[in-house]
Structure formats: structure tokens, C-alpha cells
Amino acid sequence: MWILGLKDEFQEAREWVATTLTFDKNVDVNLFESTIRILGGLLSTYHLTQDSLFLKKAKDIGTRLLPAFNTPSKVPFSDVNIGKGTAHPPRWTSDSTVAEVTSIQLEFRELFRLTGDEQFKTVVDQVTQHVHNLPGKRDGLVPMFINTNSGQFSHLGVFTLGARADSYYEYLLKQWIQSGKKETSFLEDYMQAIEGVKKNLLRKSEPNRLTFVGELSHGHFSPKMDHLVCFLPGTLALGAHNGITSDHMDIAVALMETCFQMYKQMETGLSPEISHFFLHAAKGSKDIDVKAADRHNLLRPETVESLFYMYRFTGDTKYQDWGWEILQNFNKHARVPSGGYTSINNVQSASSPEPRDKMESFFLGETLKYLFLLFSEDVELLNLDKYVFNTEAHALPIWTT
């Protein structure tokens, strides 16, 4: 609302935060989701408005999330009760996902910087340092799970840039940027990981030679790419903008084309949740195969997020055009007449995409925000030399001291 200039609506929302929002509740929340959405959102709003209410609320929720880190290994549990101050793993495992425990650092580090309370930084830095030294990686790529008791990676040998690992890589680069490029260990890990992607996961499809990022399972390559992986072109472009001089921008351009084709080649013009790419020419001209279980669209932001970065850094208006096309297709197939948007079950059916009656919060928090920023010509509106976005599209300042 603040970024859109909806000041009256913002004031109404602020009033709700001031009078109604309370975290003193006997409820289990996910540490990662609460950090990137609630803590990140409050910190970002504080910076944009300089209204101390939001910082006070951020410190409250941040403090209530700290019990998650009370584990034998200091690798946090996935779930924490913010009223009772207790934490536990999911019912079915003692593992946490690697992406979740390594994608809370931007927010807690910023909370430390604003409050001076060392514990916020200590708990997440311990996790970073621990993961940095762990055996089980492959050329800088990390497995998807980590055990909170032993602190070791589990389910070894599976490597993906999709679900459960994706934002680990994003936060390596962004913590380096957040630090004003001072904490170079983040950059070193990020560079090693991207070399690992190039060596193990990057391939071209047939017949149109689309560059994509697949997965590795115990040495076997799978040409499977989650829509979530479409964060990568934007992240690579952000790294190139910040002085990484290798071929990252070239890969970003190629991957951006692929992510757009994941929309373009579907009957609705909307991407499936997961795409499989043909490594050998199949019948017809399409490079993408969609399994029945993967053909839903959850209104995810990753592709339009990357389009925003690509447009900001190249000025090429085709990225705006692609974003506009995607928005038109959201309007056509996912917009609900009574208001709002819905996920759909079948991107391959323009006549009956099967609405799900569910709009994820990231559609407002990320997808529409990135589209607005993509279409805006005001580069000072969240200048990427002054702000770094967390993985839920909340802008945090780059440290200058």
C-alpha cells in the first residue's frame, strides 16, 4: 500500500497493527515463513515509513521466534509456539529444510542492527557458519535437509535449486550485498555454488535449445525445473550488477527466456508449478513436458521478480512486455469476478483452468509488487543500490557503515 501510494488504506492498516495485531497467542508458526513474511514485512515498513510502531512489533515477533534456535546443533527447529516460547520439528521428522534455516539471516541481522541486541545476529550467524563447514556438499551445492539434532545434512546426494534449497543461494548473494559488500565469505560461497550449478545442473533443451536448471539425484540428472527456480535469473543479474564479471549475466538472459517460455508454451499463458524439459527432440516444437500432477499455477512471483531485475539492469523493454503478457493472463484465467485472484489446477486448459478458490499471500506481497515495480519508470522507487529484497519481496536497506 505504501509503495503504491495508497496512503488512506495504509493508515487503516496501520491502525489495525497498532490496536489489533498481537503475537501473544498459543499458536505454532513456521520459523521461516514467519521471518520472511511477518518480521521482514514489519522491518521493511519501518524503513519506508520511519514509524517506530513497526520496529516495536518487529522486535516482539523476532524475540518470540528465538526459541526455535534452542536445539543441540543450533540449527533451528521448523516450528515455534510464539505464545509458549517452545519449539519443535515437524511431526514426521527431526529435519529442517536447508532453505528455511539459511533464509532468515537478512531479517535477523537487520533486527540486530536496529535494536543492538546481539542475540538476533548470533543465532543466525551460527547457522551460517555451521552450514558453511558441513560435509555433504557438491561443488558448493547443498542437500535439501539438515538434522536439528546432529546438525548434519540428511537425504544426501540430491541437489536442486527448487523447493527446499532455492533461497539458500539467494541469501548468500544478498547477505554480501546487505553488508555493503564487506562480508566476502558470502560471496565466495555464492560464486562456488553458481559454478556448481553450471557444472552439474545447467543444460539445454530440444528442439529450441532453452537453457534450464535441472536436478541431480545420486549422480543421475533429471531435466526437472520448479517454477521456484525462476528466481535465479534475477539473482544472477543482481550479482552481475554488483560487479560479478563472469558469465552470470549471459546465463541470466538465457534463463529468463526459458522462464518466460514456461508461460508462453502453455494454453493459458501461465506456467505450471514444475516443468520437465526434453533433452532429445520430441514430436512437435515444444521443449516442455508437463506431468498431470504439476500443471497447477499458484500465482507464484519468481518469474516476474526476475523480469523486474532484468528490466532495471538492462533497460530492455521486452521484459516489461513479457510481464504485461503474464499479468493479462492472470487477469484472464485467475481473476475472480467478485474480487481477488485464485490459483488454478490446469494451465493446459484455457477453457477450464479449474479455479482452486485460494489466493496465496505471496501474490499480493510479491507477484503484484514486482509487477508494479517492473512497470514503474521510477528507478528511485526502491533503488537496488540502496535496498536488498528479502525472499518475500520486502525491501531492507543496504548497510552503509
C-alpha positions as a Markdown table, in Angstrom:
| # | Residue | x | y | z |
|---|---|---|---|---|
| 1 | Met | 0.0 | 0.0 | 0.0 |
| 2 | Trp | 2.8 | 2.4 | 0.9 |
| 3 | Ile | 4.7 | 1.7 | -2.3 |
| 4 | Leu | 1.5 | 2.0 | -4.4 |
| 5 | Gly | 0.8 | 5.4 | -2.8 |
| 6 | Leu | -2.5 | 4.1 | -1.1 |
| 7 | Lys | -1.9 | 6.3 | 2.0 |
| 8 | Asp | -5.5 | 6.2 | 3.3 |
| 9 | Glu | -5.6 | 2.4 | 3.1 |
| 10 | Phe | -2.2 | 2.3 | 4.6 |
| 11 | Gln | -3.4 | 4.4 | 7.6 |
| 12 | Glu | -6.3 | 2.0 | 8.1 |
| 13 | Ala | -3.9 | -1.0 | 8.1 |
| 14 | Arg | -1.5 | 0.8 | 10.5 |
| 15 | Glu | -4.4 | 1.3 | 12.9 |
| 16 | Trp | -5.1 | -2.4 | 12.8 |
| 17 | Val | -1.4 | -3.2 | 13.5 |
| 18 | Ala | -1.5 | -0.7 | 16.4 |
| 19 | Thr | -4.7 | -1.8 | 18.0 |
| 20 | Thr | -5.4 | -5.4 | 17.0 |
| 21 | Leu | -2.2 | -7.2 | 15.9 |
| 22 | Thr | -0.9 | -9.3 | 18.8 |
| 23 | Phe | 1.7 | -12.1 | 18.8 |
| 24 | Asp | 0.8 | -13.2 | 22.4 |
| 25 | Lys | -1.0 | -16.3 | 21.2 |
| 26 | Asn | -0.8 | -20.0 | 21.9 |
| 27 | Val | -0.1 | -21.0 | 18.3 |
| 28 | Asp | 2.6 | -22.8 | 16.3 |
| 29 | Val | 4.1 | -20.9 | 13.4 |
| 30 | Asn | 6.8 | -21.8 | 10.9 |
| 31 | Leu | 10.0 | -20.0 | 11.7 |
| 32 | Phe | 11.0 | -19.4 | 8.1 |
| 33 | Glu | 7.6 | -18.3 | 6.8 |
| 34 | Ser | 7.0 | -16.0 | 9.8 |
| 35 | Thr | 10.5 | -14.5 | 9.5 |
| 36 | Ile | 10.3 | -13.7 | 5.8 |
| 37 | Arg | 6.7 | -12.5 | 5.8 |
| 38 | Ile | 5.9 | -11.0 | 9.2 |
| 39 | Leu | 9.4 | -9.9 | 10.5 |
| 40 | Gly | 10.5 | -8.9 | 7.0 |
| 41 | Gly | 7.3 | -7.1 | 6.3 |
| 42 | Leu | 7.4 | -5.1 | 9.6 |
| 43 | Leu | 11.1 | -4.2 | 9.2 |
| 44 | Ser | 10.6 | -3.1 | 5.6 |
| 45 | Thr | 7.5 | -1.0 | 6.5 |
| 46 | Tyr | 9.6 | 0.6 | 9.4 |
| 47 | His | 12.3 | 1.7 | 6.9 |
| 48 | Leu | 9.8 | 3.0 | 4.3 |
| 49 | Thr | 7.8 | 5.0 | 6.9 |
| 50 | Gln | 10.2 | 5.6 | 9.8 |
| 51 | Asp | 7.2 | 4.8 | 12.1 |
| 52 | Ser | 8.5 | 3.2 | 15.3 |
| 53 | Leu | 5.4 | 1.2 | 15.8 |
| 54 | Phe | 6.6 | -1.3 | 13.1 |
| 55 | Leu | 10.0 | -1.7 | 14.7 |
| 56 | Lys | 8.4 | -2.4 | 18.1 |
| 57 | Lys | 6.2 | -5.1 | 16.5 |
| 58 | Ala | 9.2 | -6.5 | 14.6 |
| 59 | Lys | 11.2 | -6.8 | 17.8 |
| 60 | Asp | 8.3 | -8.5 | 19.5 |
| 61 | Ile | 7.9 | -11.2 | 16.9 |
| 62 | Gly | 11.7 | -11.6 | 16.5 |
| 63 | Thr | 12.0 | -12.3 | 20.2 |
| 64 | Arg | 9.2 | -14.8 | 20.1 |
| 65 | Leu | 10.9 | -16.7 | 17.3 |
| 66 | Leu | 14.2 | -17.1 | 19.1 |
| 67 | Pro | 13.2 | -20.4 | 21.0 |
| 68 | Ala | 13.4 | -22.2 | 17.6 |
| 69 | Phe | 17.2 | -22.0 | 17.9 |
| 70 | Asn | 17.3 | -24.0 | 21.2 |
| 71 | Thr | 18.5 | -27.2 | 19.6 |
| 72 | Pro | 21.5 | -29.4 | 20.2 |
| 73 | Ser | 23.1 | -28.3 | 17.0 |
| 74 | Lys | 21.9 | -24.6 | 17.0 |
| 75 | Val | 20.3 | -25.4 | 13.6 |
| 76 | Pro | 16.7 | -24.2 | 14.3 |
| 77 | Phe | 13.5 | -26.3 | 14.5 |
| 78 | Ser | 11.0 | -25.6 | 11.8 |
| 79 | Asp | 8.1 | -24.7 | 14.2 |
| 80 | Val | 7.9 | -22.4 | 17.2 |
| 81 | Asn | 5.0 | -21.6 | 19.6 |
| 82 | Ile | 5.1 | -17.8 | 19.8 |
| 83 | Gly | 2.9 | -17.7 | 22.9 |
| 84 | Lys | 4.5 | -20.5 | 25.0 |
| 85 | Gly | 8.1 | -20.0 | 23.8 |
| 86 | Thr | 8.5 | -23.6 | 22.8 |
| 87 | Ala | 9.8 | -25.1 | 19.5 |
| 88 | His | 9.8 | -28.5 | 17.8 |
| 89 | Pro | 10.4 | -30.1 | 14.4 |
| 90 | Pro | 7.5 | -31.2 | 12.2 |
| 91 | Arg | 5.6 | -34.3 | 13.5 |
| 92 | Trp | 7.1 | -36.6 | 10.8 |
| 93 | Thr | 10.8 | -35.8 | 11.0 |
| 94 | Ser | 13.6 | -34.2 | 13.1 |
| 95 | Asp | 14.9 | -32.5 | 9.9 |
| 96 | Ser | 14.6 | -28.9 | 8.9 |
| 97 | Thr | 14.9 | -27.8 | 5.2 |
| 98 | Val | 18.2 | -26.2 | 4.3 |
| 99 | Ala | 16.5 | -23.3 | 2.5 |
| 100 | Glu | 14.4 | -22.5 | 5.6 |
| 101 | Val | 17.3 | -22.4 | 8.1 |
| 102 | Thr | 19.5 | -20.3 | 5.7 |
| 103 | Ser | 16.9 | -17.8 | 4.5 |
| 104 | Ile | 16.2 | -16.0 | 7.8 |
| 105 | Gln | 19.6 | -14.2 | 8.1 |
| 106 | Leu | 18.8 | -10.9 | 6.3 |
| 107 | Glu | 15.9 | -10.3 | 8.6 |
| 108 | Phe | 17.5 | -11.2 | 11.9 |
| 109 | Arg | 20.7 | -9.4 | 11.0 |
| 110 | Glu | 18.7 | -6.2 | 10.3 |
| 111 | Leu | 16.8 | -6.6 | 13.5 |
| 112 | Phe | 20.2 | -6.7 | 15.3 |
| 113 | Arg | 21.4 | -3.6 | 13.5 |
| 114 | Leu | 18.3 | -1.6 | 14.5 |
| 115 | Thr | 18.0 | -2.8 | 18.1 |
| 116 | Gly | 21.6 | -3.5 | 19.1 |
| 117 | Asp | 20.5 | -6.8 | 20.6 |
| 118 | Glu | 23.4 | -9.2 | 19.8 |
| 119 | Gln | 21.3 | -12.4 | 20.1 |
| 120 | Phe | 19.4 | -11.7 | 16.9 |
| 121 | Lys | 22.6 | -11.8 | 14.9 |
| 122 | Thr | 24.3 | -14.5 | 16.9 |
| 123 | Val | 21.7 | -17.2 | 16.3 |
| 124 | Val | 21.6 | -16.8 | 12.5 |
| 125 | Asp | 25.4 | -16.3 | 12.1 |
| 126 | Gln | 25.9 | -19.6 | 14.0 |
| 127 | Val | 23.7 | -21.4 | 11.4 |
| 128 | Thr | 25.5 | -19.8 | 8.5 |
| 129 | Gln | 28.9 | -20.7 | 9.9 |
| 130 | His | 27.8 | -24.3 | 10.6 |
| 131 | Val | 26.4 | -24.9 | 7.1 |
| 132 | His | 29.5 | -23.3 | 5.6 |
| 133 | Asn | 31.7 | -26.0 | 7.2 |
| 134 | Leu | 29.4 | -29.0 | 6.7 |
| 135 | Pro | 30.5 | -32.1 | 4.6 |
| 136 | Gly | 28.0 | -33.4 | 2.0 |
| 137 | Lys | 28.0 | -30.5 | -0.5 |
| 138 | Arg | 28.8 | -31.0 | -4.1 |
| 139 | Asp | 30.7 | -28.1 | -5.8 |
| 140 | Gly | 29.1 | -25.6 | -3.5 |
| 141 | Leu | 25.6 | -27.1 | -3.9 |
| 142 | Val | 23.7 | -28.1 | -0.7 |
| 143 | Pro | 21.4 | -31.1 | 0.0 |
| 144 | Met | 17.8 | -30.2 | 0.9 |
| 145 | Phe | 17.6 | -31.3 | 4.5 |
| 146 | Ile | 19.5 | -30.8 | 7.7 |
| 147 | Asn | 19.0 | -32.7 | 11.0 |
| 148 | Thr | 18.4 | -30.4 | 14.0 |
| 149 | Asn | 19.9 | -33.0 | 16.5 |
| 150 | Ser | 23.1 | -33.9 | 14.7 |
| 151 | Gly | 23.5 | -30.7 | 12.7 |
| 152 | Gln | 24.4 | -32.9 | 9.7 |
| 153 | Phe | 22.9 | -32.8 | 6.2 |
| 154 | Ser | 20.4 | -35.6 | 5.6 |
| 155 | His | 19.0 | -37.2 | 2.4 |
| 156 | Leu | 22.4 | -36.8 | 0.9 |
| 157 | Gly | 23.1 | -36.8 | -2.9 |
| 158 | Val | 20.0 | -34.8 | -4.0 |
| 159 | Phe | 20.7 | -31.3 | -5.4 |
| 160 | Thr | 18.2 | -28.8 | -6.6 |
| 161 | Leu | 17.7 | -25.1 | -7.0 |
| 162 | Gly | 13.9 | -25.6 | -6.5 |
| 163 | Ala | 11.9 | -26.2 | -3.3 |
| 164 | Arg | 13.8 | -26.7 | 0.0 |
| 165 | Ala | 17.1 | -25.4 | -1.3 |
| 166 | Asp | 16.3 | -22.3 | -3.5 |
| 167 | Ser | 16.7 | -19.3 | -1.2 |
| 168 | Tyr | 20.0 | -20.6 | 0.4 |
| 169 | Tyr | 21.7 | -19.4 | -2.8 |
| 170 | Glu | 19.7 | -16.2 | -3.0 |
| 171 | Tyr | 20.6 | -15.3 | 0.6 |
| 172 | Leu | 24.4 | -15.9 | 0.1 |
| 173 | Leu | 24.5 | -13.1 | -2.5 |
| 174 | Lys | 22.1 | -10.9 | -0.7 |
| 175 | Gln | 23.9 | -11.0 | 2.7 |
| 176 | Trp | 27.1 | -9.9 | 0.9 |
| 177 | Ile | 25.1 | -7.0 | -0.6 |
| 178 | Gln | 23.4 | -6.2 | 2.7 |
| 179 | Ser | 26.8 | -5.9 | 4.4 |
| 180 | Gly | 27.9 | -3.3 | 1.9 |
| 181 | Lys | 30.0 | -6.0 | 0.2 |
| 182 | Lys | 32.2 | -6.2 | 3.3 |
| 183 | Glu | 31.4 | -9.9 | 4.3 |
| 184 | Thr | 33.2 | -11.6 | 1.4 |
| 185 | Ser | 32.7 | -15.2 | 2.7 |
| 186 | Phe | 29.1 | -15.0 | 1.5 |
| 187 | Leu | 30.3 | -14.0 | -2.0 |
| 188 | Glu | 32.9 | -16.8 | -2.1 |
| 189 | Asp | 30.2 | -19.4 | -1.2 |
| 190 | Tyr | 27.8 | -17.9 | -3.8 |
| 191 | Met | 30.4 | -18.0 | -6.6 |
| 192 | Gln | 31.3 | -21.6 | -5.8 |
| 193 | Ala | 27.6 | -22.6 | -5.8 |
| 194 | Ile | 27.0 | -20.9 | -9.2 |
| 195 | Glu | 30.0 | -22.8 | -10.6 |
| 196 | Gly | 28.4 | -25.9 | -9.2 |
| 197 | Val | 25.2 | -25.1 | -11.0 |
| 198 | Lys | 27.0 | -24.6 | -14.3 |
| 199 | Lys | 28.9 | -27.8 | -13.9 |
| 200 | Asn | 26.1 | -30.1 | -12.6 |
| 201 | Leu | 22.7 | -28.7 | -13.4 |
| 202 | Leu | 22.7 | -26.4 | -16.4 |
| 203 | Arg | 21.5 | -27.9 | -19.7 |
| 204 | Lys | 19.8 | -27.0 | -23.0 |
| 205 | Ser | 16.5 | -28.5 | -24.2 |
| 206 | Glu | 15.4 | -29.7 | -27.6 |
| 207 | Pro | 14.4 | -28.6 | -30.1 |
| 208 | Asn | 14.7 | -24.9 | -29.2 |
| 209 | Arg | 17.8 | -25.0 | -27.1 |
| 210 | Leu | 16.3 | -23.4 | -24.0 |
| 211 | Thr | 18.8 | -23.1 | -21.1 |
| 212 | Phe | 17.4 | -24.6 | -17.9 |
| 213 | Val | 18.5 | -25.8 | -14.5 |
| 214 | Gly | 17.7 | -29.4 | -13.7 |
| 215 | Glu | 18.3 | -31.6 | -10.6 |
| 216 | Leu | 20.8 | -34.2 | -9.6 |
| 217 | Ser | 19.8 | -37.3 | -7.6 |
| 218 | His | 22.7 | -39.6 | -6.6 |
| 219 | Gly | 24.6 | -38.8 | -9.8 |
| 220 | His | 21.6 | -39.0 | -12.1 |
| 221 | Phe | 20.5 | -35.9 | -13.9 |
| 222 | Ser | 16.7 | -35.1 | -14.1 |
| 223 | Pro | 15.5 | -32.4 | -16.6 |
| 224 | Lys | 13.0 | -31.1 | -14.0 |
| 225 | Met | 12.7 | -27.5 | -13.1 |
| 226 | Asp | 10.4 | -26.0 | -10.5 |
| 227 | His | 8.9 | -22.6 | -11.2 |
| 228 | Leu | 10.6 | -21.6 | -8.0 |
| 229 | Val | 14.0 | -21.8 | -9.8 |
| 230 | Cys | 12.9 | -18.7 | -11.9 |
| 231 | Phe | 14.3 | -16.6 | -9.0 |
| 232 | Leu | 17.7 | -17.4 | -10.4 |
| 233 | Pro | 17.8 | -15.0 | -13.5 |
| 234 | Gly | 17.1 | -12.1 | -11.2 |
| 235 | Thr | 19.6 | -13.2 | -8.6 |
| 236 | Leu | 22.3 | -13.7 | -11.3 |
| 237 | Ala | 21.6 | -10.3 | -12.8 |
| 238 | Leu | 21.8 | -8.7 | -9.3 |
| 239 | Gly | 25.2 | -10.3 | -8.8 |
| 240 | Ala | 26.4 | -9.0 | -12.2 |
| 241 | His | 25.1 | -5.5 | -11.4 |
| 242 | Asn | 27.2 | -5.7 | -8.2 |
| 243 | Gly | 30.4 | -6.4 | -10.0 |
| 244 | Ile | 30.5 | -10.2 | -10.6 |
| 245 | Thr | 32.2 | -10.1 | -14.0 |
| 246 | Ser | 32.0 | -13.8 | -15.1 |
| 247 | Asp | 29.2 | -15.1 | -17.4 |
| 248 | His | 26.4 | -14.7 | -14.8 |
| 249 | Met | 24.5 | -12.0 | -16.9 |
| 250 | Asp | 24.6 | -14.2 | -20.0 |
| 251 | Ile | 23.1 | -17.1 | -18.1 |
| 252 | Ala | 20.5 | -14.8 | -16.6 |
| 253 | Val | 19.4 | -13.6 | -20.0 |
| 254 | Ala | 19.1 | -17.2 | -21.3 |
| 255 | Leu | 17.3 | -18.5 | -18.2 |
| 256 | Met | 14.9 | -15.5 | -18.3 |
| 257 | Glu | 13.9 | -16.6 | -21.8 |
| 258 | Thr | 13.2 | -20.1 | -20.5 |
| 259 | Cys | 11.1 | -18.9 | -17.6 |
| 260 | Phe | 9.0 | -16.8 | -20.0 |
| 261 | Gln | 8.6 | -19.8 | -22.3 |
| 262 | Met | 7.3 | -21.8 | -19.3 |
| 263 | Tyr | 4.3 | -19.4 | -19.5 |
| 264 | Lys | 4.3 | -18.9 | -23.3 |
| 265 | Gln | 4.1 | -22.6 | -24.2 |
| 266 | Met | 1.0 | -23.3 | -22.0 |
| 267 | Glu | -2.5 | -22.9 | -23.3 |
| 268 | Thr | -3.4 | -20.4 | -20.6 |
| 269 | Gly | -0.2 | -18.5 | -20.9 |
| 270 | Leu | 0.5 | -19.3 | -17.3 |
| 271 | Ser | 3.4 | -21.5 | -16.0 |
| 272 | Pro | 2.9 | -24.9 | -14.4 |
| 273 | Glu | 4.4 | -25.5 | -10.9 |
| 274 | Ile | 7.0 | -27.8 | -12.4 |
| 275 | Ser | 8.3 | -28.2 | -16.0 |
| 276 | His | 10.2 | -31.1 | -17.5 |
| 277 | Phe | 12.4 | -30.4 | -20.5 |
| 278 | Phe | 13.1 | -32.6 | -23.4 |
| 279 | Leu | 16.8 | -33.4 | -23.8 |
| 280 | His | 16.2 | -35.0 | -27.2 |
| 281 | Ala | 13.9 | -33.7 | -29.8 |
| 282 | Ala | 10.3 | -34.9 | -29.3 |
| 283 | Lys | 7.4 | -34.7 | -31.7 |
| 284 | Gly | 6.3 | -31.1 | -32.2 |
| 285 | Ser | 8.0 | -27.9 | -31.4 |
| 286 | Lys | 7.6 | -27.7 | -27.6 |
| 287 | Asp | 10.5 | -28.1 | -25.3 |
| 288 | Ile | 8.4 | -28.5 | -22.2 |
| 289 | Asp | 6.6 | -31.6 | -20.9 |
| 290 | Val | 4.1 | -31.1 | -18.0 |
| 291 | Lys | 3.1 | -34.0 | -15.8 |
| 292 | Ala | -0.6 | -34.1 | -14.7 |
| 293 | Ala | 0.4 | -33.6 | -11.0 |
| 294 | Asp | 2.4 | -30.5 | -11.8 |
| 295 | Arg | 0.1 | -28.5 | -14.1 |
| 296 | His | -1.3 | -26.1 | -11.4 |
| 297 | Asn | -0.4 | -22.5 | -11.0 |
| 298 | Leu | -0.2 | -20.9 | -7.6 |
| 299 | Leu | 0.2 | -17.3 | -8.8 |
| 300 | Arg | 3.9 | -17.5 | -7.9 |
| 301 | Pro | 6.2 | -14.5 | -8.2 |
| 302 | Glu | 9.6 | -15.8 | -9.2 |
| 303 | Thr | 9.4 | -15.1 | -13.0 |
| 304 | Val | 8.0 | -11.6 | -12.6 |
| 305 | Glu | 10.6 | -11.0 | -9.9 |
| 306 | Ser | 13.4 | -11.8 | -12.3 |
| 307 | Leu | 11.7 | -9.7 | -15.0 |
| 308 | Phe | 11.9 | -6.7 | -12.7 |
| 309 | Tyr | 15.6 | -7.2 | -12.1 |
| 310 | Met | 16.3 | -7.8 | -15.8 |
| 311 | Tyr | 14.5 | -4.6 | -16.8 |
| 312 | Arg | 16.1 | -2.5 | -14.1 |
| 313 | Phe | 19.6 | -3.6 | -15.1 |
| 314 | Thr | 19.3 | -3.8 | -18.9 |
| 315 | Gly | 16.5 | -1.2 | -19.7 |
| 316 | Asp | 15.3 | -3.7 | -22.3 |
| 317 | Thr | 11.5 | -3.1 | -22.6 |
| 318 | Lys | 10.8 | -6.6 | -23.8 |
| 319 | Tyr | 11.0 | -7.6 | -20.1 |
| 320 | Gln | 8.1 | -5.2 | -19.4 |
| 321 | Asp | 6.2 | -6.6 | -22.4 |
| 322 | Trp | 6.6 | -10.2 | -21.0 |
| 323 | Gly | 5.4 | -9.1 | -17.6 |
| 324 | Trp | 2.4 | -7.4 | -19.1 |
| 325 | Glu | 1.6 | -10.5 | -21.1 |
| 326 | Ile | 1.8 | -12.6 | -17.9 |
| 327 | Leu | -0.4 | -10.1 | -16.0 |
| 328 | Gln | -3.0 | -10.2 | -18.8 |
| 329 | Asn | -3.1 | -14.0 | -18.5 |
| 330 | Phe | -3.5 | -13.8 | -14.7 |
| 331 | Asn | -6.5 | -11.4 | -15.4 |
| 332 | Lys | -7.9 | -13.8 | -18.0 |
| 333 | His | -7.7 | -17.1 | -16.2 |
| 334 | Ala | -7.1 | -16.4 | -12.5 |
| 335 | Arg | -9.1 | -13.3 | -11.6 |
| 336 | Val | -12.3 | -13.8 | -9.6 |
| 337 | Pro | -15.3 | -11.7 | -10.6 |
| 338 | Ser | -16.2 | -11.0 | -7.0 |
| 339 | Gly | -12.7 | -9.8 | -6.2 |
| 340 | Gly | -9.2 | -11.2 | -5.9 |
| 341 | Tyr | -7.4 | -14.0 | -7.8 |
| 342 | Thr | -7.2 | -17.7 | -7.4 |
| 343 | Ser | -4.7 | -20.5 | -8.0 |
| 344 | Ile | -5.7 | -22.8 | -10.9 |
| 345 | Asn | -5.4 | -26.5 | -11.3 |
| 346 | Asn | -4.7 | -26.8 | -15.0 |
| 347 | Val | -2.6 | -24.3 | -17.0 |
| 348 | Gln | -3.0 | -26.5 | -20.1 |
| 349 | Ser | -6.8 | -25.8 | -20.4 |
| 350 | Ala | -7.7 | -22.3 | -21.4 |
| 351 | Ser | -11.4 | -23.3 | -21.5 |
| 352 | Ser | -11.5 | -24.8 | -18.0 |
| 353 | Pro | -8.4 | -24.0 | -15.9 |
| 354 | Glu | -10.2 | -25.2 | -12.7 |
| 355 | Pro | -10.0 | -22.4 | -10.1 |
| 356 | Arg | -9.0 | -23.6 | -6.7 |
| 357 | Asp | -10.6 | -20.8 | -4.6 |
| 358 | Lys | -7.3 | -20.0 | -2.9 |
| 359 | Met | -5.1 | -16.9 | -3.2 |
| 360 | Glu | -1.6 | -17.3 | -1.5 |
| 361 | Ser | -0.4 | -14.2 | 0.4 |
| 362 | Phe | 2.7 | -14.0 | -1.8 |
| 363 | Phe | 0.5 | -13.0 | -4.8 |
| 364 | Leu | -0.1 | -9.6 | -3.1 |
| 365 | Gly | 3.2 | -9.5 | -1.2 |
| 366 | Glu | 5.4 | -10.4 | -4.2 |
| 367 | Thr | 3.8 | -11.1 | -7.5 |
| 368 | Leu | 1.8 | -7.9 | -7.8 |
| 369 | Lys | 4.5 | -5.8 | -6.1 |
| 370 | Tyr | 7.2 | -6.9 | -8.6 |
| 371 | Leu | 4.8 | -6.3 | -11.5 |
| 372 | Phe | 4.2 | -2.7 | -10.2 |
| 373 | Leu | 7.9 | -2.1 | -9.9 |
| 374 | Leu | 8.5 | -3.7 | -13.3 |
| 375 | Phe | 6.1 | -1.3 | -14.9 |
| 376 | Ser | 7.3 | 1.8 | -13.0 |
| 377 | Glu | 9.8 | 4.0 | -14.7 |
| 378 | Asp | 11.0 | 5.5 | -11.3 |
| 379 | Val | 14.3 | 3.8 | -10.5 |
| 380 | Glu | 14.4 | 5.6 | -7.2 |
| 381 | Leu | 11.3 | 3.6 | -6.2 |
| 382 | Leu | 13.3 | 1.1 | -4.1 |
| 383 | Asn | 16.6 | 1.7 | -5.7 |
| 384 | Leu | 18.6 | -1.5 | -6.0 |
| 385 | Asp | 21.8 | 0.2 | -4.9 |
| 386 | Lys | 20.1 | 1.2 | -1.6 |
| 387 | Tyr | 17.9 | -1.7 | -0.9 |
| 388 | Val | 18.1 | -5.5 | -1.0 |
| 389 | Phe | 14.8 | -7.5 | -1.2 |
| 390 | Asn | 14.3 | -10.5 | 1.1 |
| 391 | Thr | 12.8 | -13.6 | -0.4 |
| 392 | Glu | 9.3 | -12.4 | 0.3 |
| 393 | Ala | 9.9 | -9.1 | -1.6 |
| 394 | His | 10.3 | -6.9 | 1.5 |
| 395 | Ala | 13.0 | -4.2 | 0.9 |
| 396 | Leu | 15.7 | -3.9 | 3.6 |
| 397 | Pro | 18.4 | -1.3 | 3.5 |
| 398 | Ile | 22.0 | -2.0 | 2.3 |
| 399 | Trp | 24.3 | -1.1 | 5.2 |
| 400 | Thr | 26.5 | 1.9 | 4.6 |
| 401 | Thr | 28.5 | 1.8 | 7.8 |
